[in-house]
Amino acid sequence: MSLDTRERRAARADLPTTRARRGSAVGWIAIVAALIAVGIVGASIVGGSEWSQRESLDPESAAPTGTRALARILADQGVDVRIVRSHEQAAAALRETAATLVLPDAPALSDEAISALTTPATDVVLIDPRSRTLRLIADGANAVGVADDALVQPQCSVPEAQRAGAIRPRTVFVGTDAAQCYPAAGGYALLVRETVRPDAPGTQRVSAVDGAALFTNEHLAQDGNAALALGLMGRNATLVWYVPSVADTNLDPANPSLGELTPPWVSPVIVLALAAAVAAALWRGIRFAPLVGERLPVTVRGEETTRGRAHLYARSGDTAHAASLLRHGARVRIARLLGLSGSSSATEVTDALASASVTSREDARTILDGAPPMSRRDLDELHDRLRRLEAAARAALHPERNAP
């Protein structure tokens, strides 16, 4: 045997192994790619949610729910807009000069911190007033509902509201000892309350309005929204716009987290268990290799399969189903003997048997398409008649097969 022949045989022998290795590598690459894709999608969802929360009423955000357009317009009107993300920096800026404080909802601050933040402000504009903030700053005012999408006139004596004209409010409030503007849905879209400052000369003015429905980038240009925002926030030369966040908090966690309650060894054990589960799944899973064809050790004839199923149905007591299977198998075989299609109906096979003088049309129709048997004995008798009919057809149409 030549050297070239041996090399060819060796190459052909190594071909299945090479294919198997290639298939295994492709499988591992697919697993890694799927894990990376899941991680990217999860990070995108979490990151998108956090970004959406950050952009809401943010004066540096150009998103539809942001308020950068309003901040730019105020700056163009000569207002010194200071955007701060720390309540301590906001309080320090308010103590420097007479200024307006724009305050969204700040759930991460305590009642004391909110009071300390708003006390030095000359004006306070609540653009996302919630129950706690209204209770602390607006003397117990409260949100009472949501207005319809309809234009509402001010109907009050507040100069800023009169100059702005009609708006389309959403959340409405009620309060005591406050000017109430834009009546709708049993409440008012704007509350303006002035109180004497006990620790400083002059008064403090607190305004409550749903800024998310009026002052955001997507709604600012509608109706009198921009004029109302400029009137409420541009009363002083300095505007301190506080942007709250979860990180800016003075609250101590009242309830320990699940991670704080569990022992330090729990997290590594969970990670190890997950890694073991993944390894076991890969070990016991389908191997990434080409499919291997395998010859069946036994070939079962269709007739034997049909009879076996019929016997199973008969054993279960379903003689009608068993008879249907027996008749179907016999009809298909007799049709092929007669040169007909295997899908021929019982009437076609019956007419062909009568034409070939195998049996009468009535007998053939009774055997192939008669009433179902009612007992096991009737089923056995039907089986014998089907066998005799098939044998008669074979003997009449192919006598040479029965010759000795």
C-alpha atoms as a printed R data frame, in Angstrom:
    type eleno elety resid chain resno       x       y       z
1   ATOM     1    CA   MET     A     1   0.000   0.000   0.000
2   ATOM     2    CA   SER     A     2   1.409   3.382  -0.999
3   ATOM     3    CA   LEU     A     3   2.021   6.232   1.389
4   ATOM     4    CA   ASP     A     4  -0.567   8.476  -0.320
5   ATOM     5    CA   THR     A     5  -3.277   5.844   0.127
6   ATOM     6    CA   ARG     A     6  -2.516   5.504   3.821
7   ATOM     7    CA   GLU     A     7  -2.663   9.269   4.273
8   ATOM     8    CA   ARG     A     8  -6.035   9.449   2.513
9   ATOM     9    CA   ARG     A     9  -7.478   6.713   4.730
10  ATOM    10    CA   ALA     A    10  -6.127   8.388   7.854
11  ATOM    11    CA   ALA     A    11  -7.649  11.692   6.776
12  ATOM    12    CA   ARG     A    12 -11.025  10.034   6.169
13  ATOM    13    CA   ALA     A    13 -10.835   8.324   9.579
14  ATOM    14    CA   ASP     A    14 -10.143  11.636  11.323
15  ATOM    15    CA   LEU     A    15 -12.971  13.446   9.506
16  ATOM    16    CA   PRO     A    16 -15.809  12.461  11.929
17  ATOM    17    CA   THR     A    17 -13.656  13.454  14.914
18  ATOM    18    CA   THR     A    18 -12.904  16.827  13.351
19  ATOM    19    CA   ARG     A    19 -16.572  17.408  12.639
20  ATOM    20    CA   ALA     A    20 -17.510  16.457  16.187
21  ATOM    21    CA   ARG     A    21 -14.950  18.875  17.625
22  ATOM    22    CA   ARG     A    22 -16.157  21.607  15.312
23  ATOM    23    CA   GLY     A    23 -19.771  20.985  16.350
24  ATOM    24    CA   SER     A    24 -18.807  21.055  20.034
25  ATOM    25    CA   ALA     A    25 -16.966  24.358  19.588
26  ATOM    26    CA   VAL     A    26 -19.946  25.870  17.803
27  ATOM    27    CA   GLY     A    27 -22.204  24.744  20.638
28  ATOM    28    CA   TRP     A    28 -20.037  26.370  23.307
29  ATOM    29    CA   ILE     A    29 -19.822  29.567  21.263
30  ATOM    30    CA   ALA     A    30 -23.625  29.625  20.998
31  ATOM    31    CA   ILE     A    31 -23.977  29.203  24.794
32  ATOM    32    CA   VAL     A    32 -21.544  32.032  25.524
33  ATOM    33    CA   ALA     A    33 -23.236  34.297  22.965
34  ATOM    34    CA   ALA     A    34 -26.657  33.577  24.478
35  ATOM    35    CA   LEU     A    35 -25.413  34.414  27.998
36  ATOM    36    CA   ILE     A    36 -23.869  37.657  26.770
37  ATOM    37    CA   ALA     A    37 -27.080  38.588  24.944
38  ATOM    38    CA   VAL     A    38 -29.186  37.930  28.075
39  ATOM    39    CA   GLY     A    39 -26.820  40.069  30.136
40  ATOM    40    CA   ILE     A    40 -26.960  42.931  27.629
41  ATOM    41    CA   VAL     A    41 -30.752  42.842  27.462
42  ATOM    42    CA   GLY     A    42 -31.063  42.779  31.260
43  ATOM    43    CA   ALA     A    43 -28.627  45.653  31.663
44  ATOM    44    CA   SER     A    44 -30.478  47.646  29.002
45  ATOM    45    CA   ILE     A    45 -33.817  47.148  30.728
46  ATOM    46    CA   VAL     A    46 -32.483  48.107  34.158
47  ATOM    47    CA   GLY     A    47 -30.450  50.984  32.799
48  ATOM    48    CA   GLY     A    48 -33.353  52.270  30.718
49  ATOM    49    CA   SER     A    49 -35.644  52.223  33.722
50  ATOM    50    CA   GLU     A    50 -33.132  54.107  35.866
51  ATOM    51    CA   TRP     A    51 -32.497  56.632  33.079
52  ATOM    52    CA   SER     A    52 -36.224  57.258  32.626
53  ATOM    53    CA   GLN     A    53 -36.578  57.954  36.350
54  ATOM    54    CA   ARG     A    54 -33.571  60.285  36.269
55  ATOM    55    CA   GLU     A    55 -34.881  62.297  33.330
56  ATOM    56    CA   SER     A    56 -38.307  63.001  34.837
57  ATOM    57    CA   LEU     A    57 -38.527  66.787  35.527
58  ATOM    58    CA   ASP     A    58 -34.737  67.022  35.208
59  ATOM    59    CA   PRO     A    59 -33.683  70.541  34.045
60  ATOM    60    CA   GLU     A    60 -30.699  69.054  32.198
61  ATOM    61    CA   SER     A    61 -32.719  66.468  30.277
62  ATOM    62    CA   ALA     A    62 -33.942  66.991  26.715
63  ATOM    63    CA   ALA     A    63 -36.271  63.974  26.941
64  ATOM    64    CA   PRO     A    64 -40.029  64.566  26.628
65  ATOM    65    CA   THR     A    65 -40.393  64.294  30.419
66  ATOM    66    CA   GLY     A    66 -37.412  66.553  31.112
67  ATOM    67    CA   THR     A    67 -37.504  70.322  31.712
68  ATOM    68    CA   ARG     A    68 -34.374  71.593  29.956
69  ATOM    69    CA   ALA     A    69 -36.426  73.882  27.696
70  ATOM    70    CA   LEU     A    70 -37.880  75.695  30.704
71  ATOM    71    CA   ALA     A    71 -34.455  76.065  32.351
72  ATOM    72    CA   ARG     A    72 -33.021  77.512  29.110
73  ATOM    73    CA   ILE     A    73 -35.884  79.997  28.754
74  ATOM    74    CA   LEU     A    74 -35.458  81.169  32.362
75  ATOM    75    CA   ALA     A    75 -31.729  81.644  31.779
76  ATOM    76    CA   ASP     A    76 -32.443  83.647  28.613
77  ATOM    77    CA   GLN     A    77 -34.747  85.885  30.669
78  ATOM    78    CA   GLY     A    78 -31.827  86.767  32.951
79  ATOM    79    CA   VAL     A    79 -32.568  84.342  35.803
80  ATOM    80    CA   ASP     A    80 -29.510  82.714  37.390
81  ATOM    81    CA   VAL     A    81 -30.561  79.040  37.209
82  ATOM    82    CA   ARG     A    82 -28.528  76.864  39.584
83  ATOM    83    CA   ILE     A    83 -29.084  73.128  39.203
84  ATOM    84    CA   VAL     A    84 -28.071  71.204  42.329
85  ATOM    85    CA   ARG     A    85 -28.347  67.512  43.121
86  ATOM    86    CA   SER     A    86 -27.579  67.730  46.840
87  ATOM    87    CA   HIS     A    87 -29.992  69.120  49.407
88  ATOM    88    CA   GLU     A    88 -27.074  70.523  51.412
89  ATOM    89    CA   GLN     A    89 -25.785  72.473  48.390
90  ATOM    90    CA   ALA     A    90 -29.325  73.681  47.681
91  ATOM    91    CA   ALA     A    91 -29.736  74.948  51.264
92  ATOM    92    CA   ALA     A    92 -26.359  76.705  51.087
93  ATOM    93    CA   ALA     A    93 -27.273  78.419  47.804
94  ATOM    94    CA   LEU     A    94 -30.611  79.591  49.232
95  ATOM    95    CA   ARG     A    95 -28.923  81.140  52.261
96  ATOM    96    CA   GLU     A    96 -26.696  83.296  50.047
97  ATOM    97    CA   THR     A    97 -29.418  85.449  48.474
98  ATOM    98    CA   ALA     A    98 -33.129  85.794  47.961
99  ATOM    99    CA   ALA     A    99 -33.953  82.934  45.625
100 ATOM   100    CA   THR     A   100 -36.709  80.692  44.360
101 ATOM   101    CA   LEU     A   101 -36.521  76.982  45.146
102 ATOM   102    CA   VAL     A   102 -37.950  74.533  42.608
103 ATOM   103    CA   LEU     A   103 -38.685  71.360  44.544
104 ATOM   104    CA   PRO     A   104 -39.895  68.063  43.046
105 ATOM   105    CA   ASP     A   105 -40.952  65.199  45.271
106 ATOM   106    CA   ALA     A   106 -38.008  64.080  47.446
107 ATOM   107    CA   PRO     A   107 -38.885  60.789  49.160
108 ATOM   108    CA   ALA     A   108 -35.240  60.176  50.143
109 ATOM   109    CA   LEU     A   109 -35.254  63.179  52.519
110 ATOM   110    CA   SER     A   110 -36.737  63.257  55.984
111 ATOM   111    CA   ASP     A   111 -39.348  65.768  57.105
112 ATOM   112    CA   GLU     A   112 -36.680  67.719  58.968
113 ATOM   113    CA   ALA     A   113 -34.442  67.879  55.884
114 ATOM   114    CA   ILE     A   114 -37.274  69.149  53.670
115 ATOM   115    CA   SER     A   115 -38.217  71.799  56.211
116 ATOM   116    CA   ALA     A   116 -34.595  72.883  56.559
117 ATOM   117    CA   LEU     A   117 -34.260  73.033  52.780
118 ATOM   118    CA   THR     A   118 -37.330  75.184  52.171
119 ATOM   119    CA   THR     A   119 -37.032  77.544  55.148
120 ATOM   120    CA   PRO     A   120 -34.418  79.972  53.674
121 ATOM   121    CA   ALA     A   121 -36.143  80.158  50.265
122 ATOM   122    CA   THR     A   122 -38.042  83.301  49.328
123 ATOM   123    CA   ASP     A   123 -40.317  81.387  46.950
124 ATOM   124    CA   VAL     A   124 -40.959  77.658  46.796
125 ATOM   125    CA   VAL     A   125 -42.460  76.086  43.666
126 ATOM   126    CA   LEU     A   126 -43.611  72.501  44.150
127 ATOM   127    CA   ILE     A   127 -43.660  70.977  40.664
128 ATOM   128    CA   ASP     A   128 -44.413  67.400  41.775
129 ATOM   129    CA   PRO     A   129 -46.397  67.920  44.983
130 ATOM   130    CA   ARG     A   130 -47.187  64.796  46.971
131 ATOM   131    CA   SER     A   131 -49.145  64.381  50.184
132 ATOM   132    CA   ARG     A   132 -46.177  64.662  52.555
133 ATOM   133    CA   THR     A   133 -44.700  67.720  50.822
134 ATOM   134    CA   LEU     A   134 -48.057  69.466  50.747
135 ATOM   135    CA   ARG     A   135 -48.573  68.713  54.431
136 ATOM   136    CA   LEU     A   136 -45.166  70.098  55.403
137 ATOM   137    CA   ILE     A   137 -44.973  73.174  53.198
138 ATOM   138    CA   ALA     A   138 -48.480  74.044  51.979
139 ATOM   139    CA   ASP     A   139 -50.245  73.868  55.344
140 ATOM   140    CA   GLY     A   140 -52.105  70.626  54.820
141 ATOM   141    CA   ALA     A   141 -53.111  71.004  51.168
142 ATOM   142    CA   ASN     A   142 -53.970  67.780  49.401
143 ATOM   143    CA   ALA     A   143 -54.411  66.341  45.906
144 ATOM   144    CA   VAL     A   144 -58.046  65.485  45.235
145 ATOM   145    CA   GLY     A   145 -58.244  64.170  41.676
146 ATOM   146    CA   VAL     A   146 -57.421  64.449  37.992
147 ATOM   147    CA   ALA     A   147 -59.015  66.944  35.639
148 ATOM   148    CA   ASP     A   148 -60.306  66.285  32.144
149 ATOM   149    CA   ASP     A   149 -58.262  67.338  29.120
150 ATOM   150    CA   ALA     A   150 -60.004  70.689  28.715
151 ATOM   151    CA   LEU     A   151 -58.925  74.345  28.800
152 ATOM   152    CA   VAL     A   152 -59.515  76.001  32.156
153 ATOM   153    CA   GLN     A   153 -59.355  79.725  32.904
154 ATOM   154    CA   PRO     A   154 -57.553  80.954  36.062
155 ATOM   155    CA   GLN     A   155 -60.574  82.520  37.808
156 ATOM   156    CA   CYS     A   156 -58.352  83.889  40.599
157 ATOM   157    CA   SER     A   157 -56.458  87.060  41.509
158 ATOM   158    CA   VAL     A   158 -52.914  85.638  41.215
159 ATOM   159    CA   PRO     A   159 -51.128  87.925  38.681
160 ATOM   160    CA   GLU     A   160 -49.014  85.137  37.170
161 ATOM   161    CA   ALA     A   161 -52.077  83.001  36.467
162 ATOM   162    CA   GLN     A   162 -54.006  85.923  34.982
163 ATOM   163    CA   ARG     A   163 -51.142  86.744  32.606
164 ATOM   164    CA   ALA     A   164 -50.726  83.092  31.590
165 ATOM   165    CA   GLY     A   165 -54.358  82.545  30.708
166 ATOM   166    CA   ALA     A   166 -55.960  79.147  30.156
167 ATOM   167    CA   ILE     A   167 -54.172  75.823  30.671
168 ATOM   168    CA   ARG     A   168 -55.069  72.117  30.551
169 ATOM   169    CA   PRO     A   169 -54.467  70.891  34.118
170 ATOM   170    CA   ARG     A   170 -54.153  67.296  35.229
171 ATOM   171    CA   THR     A   171 -53.733  66.864  39.006
172 ATOM   172    CA   VAL     A   172 -55.848  69.244  41.079
173 ATOM   173    CA   PHE     A   173 -55.519  70.238  44.741
174 ATOM   174    CA   VAL     A   174 -57.403  71.875  47.576
175 ATOM   175    CA   GLY     A   175 -55.945  73.861  50.435
176 ATOM   176    CA   THR     A   176 -56.808  76.301  53.183
177 ATOM   177    CA   ASP     A   177 -55.498  79.828  53.476
178 ATOM   178    CA   ALA     A   178 -54.272  79.790  49.867
179 ATOM   179    CA   ALA     A   179 -55.251  81.393  46.581
180 ATOM   180    CA   GLN     A   180 -56.773  78.739  44.338
181 ATOM   181    CA   CYS     A   181 -56.632  78.981  40.534
182 ATOM   182    CA   TYR     A   182 -57.895  76.926  37.594
183 ATOM   183    CA   PRO     A   183 -60.903  75.135  39.122
184 ATOM   184    CA   ALA     A   184 -61.515  71.658  37.677
185 ATOM   185    CA   ALA     A   185 -62.753  68.246  38.886
186 ATOM   186    CA   GLY     A   186 -63.563  69.487  42.388
187 ATOM   187    CA   GLY     A   187 -60.121  71.023  42.964
188 ATOM   188    CA   TYR     A   188 -57.664  73.609  41.649
189 ATOM   189    CA   ALA     A   189 -54.621  73.211  39.418
190 ATOM   190    CA   LEU     A   190 -52.636  75.946  41.207
191 ATOM   191    CA   LEU     A   191 -52.350  76.807  44.889
192 ATOM   192    CA   VAL     A   192 -50.468  79.935  45.988
193 ATOM   193    CA   ARG     A   193 -49.948  80.566  49.706
194 ATOM   194    CA   GLU     A   194 -48.003  83.415  51.327
195 ATOM   195    CA   THR     A   195 -46.914  83.274  54.960
196 ATOM   196    CA   VAL     A   196 -44.855  85.517  57.209
197 ATOM   197    CA   ARG     A   197 -41.382  84.114  57.795
198 ATOM   198    CA   PRO     A   198 -40.762  83.812  61.548
199 ATOM   199    CA   ASP     A   199 -36.958  83.794  61.375
200 ATOM   200    CA   ALA     A   200 -36.415  86.263  58.518
201 ATOM   201    CA   PRO     A   201 -37.947  89.505  57.257
202 ATOM   202    CA   GLY     A   202 -40.624  89.430  54.592
203 ATOM   203    CA   THR     A   203 -42.876  86.610  53.477
204 ATOM   204    CA   GLN     A   204 -42.441  83.243  51.857
205 ATOM   205    CA   ARG     A   205 -44.554  82.253  48.884
206 ATOM   206    CA   VAL     A   206 -45.345  78.581  48.222
207 ATOM   207    CA   SER     A   207 -46.885  77.476  44.912
208 ATOM   208    CA   ALA     A   208 -48.113  73.967  44.154
209 ATOM   209    CA   VAL     A   209 -48.708  72.888  40.544
210 ATOM   210    CA   ASP     A   210 -48.491  69.664  38.549
211 ATOM   211    CA   GLY     A   211 -45.310  70.430  36.604
212 ATOM   212    CA   ALA     A   212 -45.210  66.995  34.984
213 ATOM   213    CA   ALA     A   213 -48.354  67.885  33.021
214 ATOM   214    CA   LEU     A   214 -47.488  71.537  32.272
215 ATOM   215    CA   PHE     A   215 -43.776  72.338  32.424
216 ATOM   216    CA   THR     A   216 -42.049  69.385  30.733
217 ATOM   217    CA   ASN     A   217 -40.460  69.648  27.301
218 ATOM   218    CA   GLU     A   218 -43.408  68.003  25.561
219 ATOM   219    CA   HIS     A   219 -46.053  70.269  27.170
220 ATOM   220    CA   LEU     A   220 -44.295  73.593  27.739
221 ATOM   221    CA   ALA     A   221 -45.301  75.180  24.410
222 ATOM   222    CA   GLN     A   222 -48.997  74.369  24.851
223 ATOM   223    CA   ASP     A   223 -51.572  76.956  25.905
224 ATOM   224    CA   GLY     A   224 -50.343  79.209  28.753
225 ATOM   225    CA   ASN     A   225 -47.951  76.662  30.289
226 ATOM   226    CA   ALA     A   226 -44.716  78.532  29.518
227 ATOM   227    CA   ALA     A   227 -46.087  81.871  30.728
228 ATOM   228    CA   LEU     A   228 -47.279  80.322  33.973
229 ATOM   229    CA   ALA     A   229 -43.919  78.619  34.581
230 ATOM   230    CA   LEU     A   230 -41.962  81.813  33.906
231 ATOM   231    CA   GLY     A   231 -44.260  83.799  36.177
232 ATOM   232    CA   LEU     A   232 -43.952  81.389  39.113
233 ATOM   233    CA   MET     A   233 -40.219  80.648  38.809
234 ATOM   234    CA   GLY     A   234 -38.886  83.975  37.545
235 ATOM   235    CA   ARG     A   235 -39.934  86.218  40.436
236 ATOM   236    CA   ASN     A   236 -36.378  86.327  41.841
237 ATOM   237    CA   ALA     A   237 -33.036  86.832  40.146
238 ATOM   238    CA   THR     A   238 -31.762  83.455  41.405
239 ATOM   239    CA   LEU     A   239 -33.428  80.111  40.914
240 ATOM   240    CA   VAL     A   240 -32.183  77.026  42.782
241 ATOM   241    CA   TRP     A   241 -33.490  73.894  41.056
242 ATOM   242    CA   TYR     A   242 -33.041  70.885  43.307
243 ATOM   243    CA   VAL     A   243 -32.973  67.472  41.584
244 ATOM   244    CA   PRO     A   244 -33.509  64.730  44.197
245 ATOM   245    CA   SER     A   245 -32.052  61.251  43.917
246 ATOM   246    CA   VAL     A   246 -31.884  58.070  45.935
247 ATOM   247    CA   ALA     A   247 -28.217  58.678  46.699
248 ATOM   248    CA   ASP     A   248 -28.935  62.096  48.222
249 ATOM   249    CA   THR     A   249 -30.606  61.029  51.450
250 ATOM   250    CA   ASN     A   250 -30.351  61.601  55.175
251 ATOM   251    CA   LEU     A   251 -32.529  58.631  56.119
252 ATOM   252    CA   ASP     A   252 -31.139  55.610  57.933
253 ATOM   253    CA   PRO     A   253 -32.479  52.266  56.696
254 ATOM   254    CA   ALA     A   254 -35.252  51.351  59.090
255 ATOM   255    CA   ASN     A   255 -35.523  47.744  57.919
256 ATOM   256    CA   PRO     A   256 -32.455  45.636  57.167
257 ATOM   257    CA   SER     A   257 -32.197  44.202  53.684
258 ATOM   258    CA   LEU     A   258 -32.229  40.504  52.884
259 ATOM   259    CA   GLY     A   259 -28.476  40.599  52.279
260 ATOM   260    CA   GLU     A   260 -27.912  42.035  55.749
261 ATOM   261    CA   LEU     A   261 -30.050  39.345  57.393
262 ATOM   262    CA   THR     A   262 -28.331  36.377  55.746
263 ATOM   263    CA   PRO     A   263 -24.917  35.048  56.830
264 ATOM   264    CA   PRO     A   264 -21.966  36.053  54.635
265 ATOM   265    CA   TRP     A   265 -21.457  32.497  53.330
266 ATOM   266    CA   VAL     A   266 -24.939  32.282  51.735
267 ATOM   267    CA   SER     A   267 -24.148  34.287  48.587
268 ATOM   268    CA   PRO     A   268 -21.017  32.264  47.647
269 ATOM   269    CA   VAL     A   269 -22.937  29.030  48.204
270 ATOM   270    CA   ILE     A   270 -25.757  30.202  45.915
271 ATOM   271    CA   VAL     A   271 -23.258  31.146  43.208
272 ATOM   272    CA   LEU     A   272 -21.503  27.779  43.556
273 ATOM   273    CA   ALA     A   273 -24.831  25.926  43.354
274 ATOM   274    CA   LEU     A   274 -25.801  27.794  40.200
275 ATOM   275    CA   ALA     A   275 -22.425  27.049  38.617
276 ATOM   276    CA   ALA     A   276 -22.793  23.356  39.519
277 ATOM   277    CA   ALA     A   277 -26.300  23.283  38.029
278 ATOM   278    CA   VAL     A   278 -25.069  24.812  34.766
279 ATOM   279    CA   ALA     A   279 -22.158  22.372  34.615
280 ATOM   280    CA   ALA     A   280 -24.455  19.404  35.268
281 ATOM   281    CA   ALA     A   281 -26.889  20.585  32.584
282 ATOM   282    CA   LEU     A   282 -24.085  20.845  30.051
283 ATOM   283    CA   TRP     A   283 -22.673  17.461  31.085
284 ATOM   284    CA   ARG     A   284 -26.000  15.642  30.903
285 ATOM   285    CA   GLY     A   285 -27.401  17.607  27.990
286 ATOM   286    CA   ILE     A   286 -27.350  16.793  24.325
287 ATOM   287    CA   ARG     A   287 -23.830  16.573  22.981
288 ATOM   288    CA   PHE     A   288 -23.035  19.070  20.269
289 ATOM   289    CA   ALA     A   289 -21.983  16.699  17.517
290 ATOM   290    CA   PRO     A   290 -23.341  15.645  14.124
291 ATOM   291    CA   LEU     A   291 -26.194  13.157  14.096
292 ATOM   292    CA   VAL     A   292 -25.183   9.538  13.539
293 ATOM   293    CA   GLY     A   293 -27.433   7.333  11.467
294 ATOM   294    CA   GLU     A   294 -28.232   3.958  13.021
295 ATOM   295    CA   ARG     A   295 -29.864   0.983  11.325
296 ATOM   296    CA   LEU     A   296 -32.874  -0.455  13.098
297 ATOM   297    CA   PRO     A   297 -32.312  -4.063  14.144
298 ATOM   298    CA   VAL     A   298 -35.844  -5.148  13.155
299 ATOM   299    CA   THR     A   299 -38.108  -4.187  10.256
300 ATOM   300    CA   VAL     A   300 -41.786  -4.639  11.081
301 ATOM   301    CA   ARG     A   301 -44.250  -5.196   8.256
302 ATOM   302    CA   GLY     A   302 -47.189  -2.836   8.013
303 ATOM   303    CA   GLU     A   303 -49.673  -5.703   8.207
304 ATOM   304    CA   GLU     A   304 -48.243  -6.905  11.504
305 ATOM   305    CA   THR     A   305 -48.324  -3.384  12.906
306 ATOM   306    CA   THR     A   306 -51.968  -2.947  11.953
307 ATOM   307    CA   ARG     A   307 -52.964  -6.292  13.451
308 ATOM   308    CA   GLY     A   308 -50.987  -5.637  16.603
309 ATOM   309    CA   ARG     A   309 -52.718  -2.303  17.118
310 ATOM   310    CA   ALA     A   310 -56.065  -3.949  16.422
311 ATOM   311    CA   HIS     A   311 -55.395  -6.582  19.066
312 ATOM   312    CA   LEU     A   312 -54.466  -3.870  21.557
313 ATOM   313    CA   TYR     A   313 -57.725  -2.030  20.875
314 ATOM   314    CA   ALA     A   314 -59.621  -5.296  21.135
315 ATOM   315    CA   ARG     A   315 -57.971  -6.098  24.454
316 ATOM   316    CA   SER     A   316 -59.025  -2.686  25.748
317 ATOM   317    CA   GLY     A   317 -62.635  -3.432  24.760
318 ATOM   318    CA   ASP     A   318 -62.796  -0.942  21.861
319 ATOM   319    CA   THR     A   319 -63.978  -3.455  19.242
320 ATOM   320    CA   ALA     A   320 -65.306  -0.743  16.923
321 ATOM   321    CA   HIS     A   321 -61.896   0.936  16.652
322 ATOM   322    CA   ALA     A   322 -60.153  -2.407  16.253
323 ATOM   323    CA   ALA     A   323 -62.552  -3.424  13.469
324 ATOM   324    CA   SER     A   324 -61.962  -0.112  11.708
325 ATOM   325    CA   LEU     A   325 -58.206  -0.708  11.735
326 ATOM   326    CA   LEU     A   326 -58.584  -4.276  10.454
327 ATOM   327    CA   ARG     A   327 -60.910  -3.210   7.653
328 ATOM   328    CA   HIS     A   328 -58.672  -0.309   6.675
329 ATOM   329    CA   GLY     A   329 -55.599  -2.555   6.415
330 ATOM   330    CA   ALA     A   330 -57.461  -5.209   4.429
331 ATOM   331    CA   ARG     A   331 -58.994  -2.616   2.108
332 ATOM   332    CA   VAL     A   332 -55.572  -1.088   1.344
333 ATOM   333    CA   ARG     A   333 -54.007  -4.495   0.565
334 ATOM   334    CA   ILE     A   334 -56.934  -5.679  -1.570
335 ATOM   335    CA   ALA     A   335 -56.961  -2.357  -3.455
336 ATOM   336    CA   ARG     A   336 -53.302  -2.825  -4.362
337 ATOM   337    CA   LEU     A   337 -54.048  -6.382  -5.541
338 ATOM   338    CA   LEU     A   338 -56.779  -4.934  -7.766
339 ATOM   339    CA   GLY     A   339 -54.480  -2.253  -9.144
340 ATOM   340    CA   LEU     A   340 -56.248   0.571  -7.282
341 ATOM   341    CA   SER     A   341 -54.840   3.303  -5.101
342 ATOM   342    CA   GLY     A   342 -54.308   2.589  -1.438
343 ATOM   343    CA   SER     A   343 -56.642   5.499  -0.619
344 ATOM   344    CA   SER     A   344 -59.565   3.989  -2.557
345 ATOM   345    CA   SER     A   345 -62.886   3.930  -0.736
346 ATOM   346    CA   ALA     A   346 -64.700   0.783   0.378
347 ATOM   347    CA   THR     A   347 -67.278   1.251  -2.401
348 ATOM   348    CA   GLU     A   348 -64.577   1.362  -5.090
349 ATOM   349    CA   VAL     A   349 -62.895  -1.758  -3.733
350 ATOM   350    CA   THR     A   350 -66.258  -3.559  -3.444
351 ATOM   351    CA   ASP     A   351 -67.170  -2.751  -7.073
352 ATOM   352    CA   ALA     A   352 -63.752  -3.914  -8.238
353 ATOM   353    CA   LEU     A   353 -64.071  -7.235  -6.364
354 ATOM   354    CA   ALA     A   354 -67.484  -7.839  -7.886
355 ATOM   355    CA   SER     A   355 -66.182  -6.980 -11.369
356 ATOM   356    CA   ALA     A   356 -63.312  -9.453 -10.901
357 ATOM   357    CA   SER     A   357 -65.826 -12.148  -9.823
358 ATOM   358    CA   VAL     A   358 -64.081 -12.623  -6.487
359 ATOM   359    CA   THR     A   359 -67.281 -12.309  -4.463
360 ATOM   360    CA   SER     A   360 -70.638 -10.664  -4.650
361 ATOM   361    CA   ARG     A   361 -70.967  -6.945  -4.123
362 ATOM   362    CA   GLU     A   362 -73.220  -7.416  -1.076
363 ATOM   363    CA   ASP     A   363 -70.840  -9.803   0.717
364 ATOM   364    CA   ALA     A   364 -67.821  -7.637   0.004
365 ATOM   365    CA   ARG     A   365 -69.621  -4.532   1.236
366 ATOM   366    CA   THR     A   366 -70.715  -6.296   4.432
367 ATOM   367    CA   ILE     A   367 -67.147  -7.405   5.145
368 ATOM   368    CA   LEU     A   368 -65.343  -4.168   4.242
369 ATOM   369    CA   ASP     A   369 -67.920  -1.577   5.275
370 ATOM   370    CA   GLY     A   370 -70.503  -3.259   7.466
371 ATOM   371    CA   ALA     A   371 -71.694  -2.618  10.967
372 ATOM   372    CA   PRO     A   372 -69.012  -2.665  13.691
373 ATOM   373    CA   PRO     A   373 -68.786  -5.830  15.807
374 ATOM   374    CA   MET     A   374 -70.348  -5.726  19.245
375 ATOM   375    CA   SER     A   375 -68.181  -8.350  20.985
376 ATOM   376    CA   ARG     A   376 -64.784  -9.971  20.849
377 ATOM   377    CA   ARG     A   377 -66.279 -13.047  19.179
378 ATOM   378    CA   ASP     A   378 -67.761 -10.871  16.413
379 ATOM   379    CA   LEU     A   379 -64.372  -9.159  15.992
380 ATOM   380    CA   ASP     A   380 -62.621 -12.556  15.590
381 ATOM   381    CA   GLU     A   381 -65.199 -13.607  13.051
382 ATOM   382    CA   LEU     A   382 -64.705 -10.349  11.114
383 ATOM   383    CA   HIS     A   383 -60.946 -10.918  11.171
384 ATOM   384    CA   ASP     A   384 -61.387 -14.400   9.660
385 ATOM   385    CA   ARG     A   385 -63.733 -13.122   6.950
386 ATOM   386    CA   LEU     A   386 -61.264 -10.361   6.028
387 ATOM   387    CA   ARG     A   387 -58.451 -12.899   5.743
388 ATOM   388    CA   ARG     A   388 -60.592 -15.198   3.552
389 ATOM   389    CA   LEU     A   389 -61.643 -12.279   1.334
390 ATOM   390    CA   GLU     A   390 -58.040 -11.157   0.883
391 ATOM   391    CA   ALA     A   391 -56.930 -14.727   0.132
392 ATOM   392    CA   ALA     A   392 -59.740 -15.141  -2.420
393 ATOM   393    CA   ALA     A   393 -58.759 -11.894  -4.131
394 ATOM   394    CA   ARG     A   394 -55.117 -12.943  -4.276
395 ATOM   395    CA   ALA     A   395 -56.032 -16.385  -5.656
396 ATOM   396    CA   ALA     A   396 -58.361 -14.939  -8.330
397 ATOM   397    CA   LEU     A   397 -56.115 -12.115  -9.456
398 ATOM   398    CA   HIS     A   398 -52.674 -13.699  -9.034
399 ATOM   399    CA   PRO     A   399 -53.053 -17.487  -9.314
400 ATOM   400    CA   GLU     A   400 -49.365 -17.883 -10.098
401 ATOM   401    CA   ARG     A   401 -48.448 -16.847  -6.530
402 ATOM   402    CA   ASN     A   402 -50.480 -19.775  -5.165
403 ATOM   403    CA   ALA     A   403 -49.107 -22.342  -7.625
404 ATOM   404    CA   PRO     A   404 -47.033 -25.114  -6.033
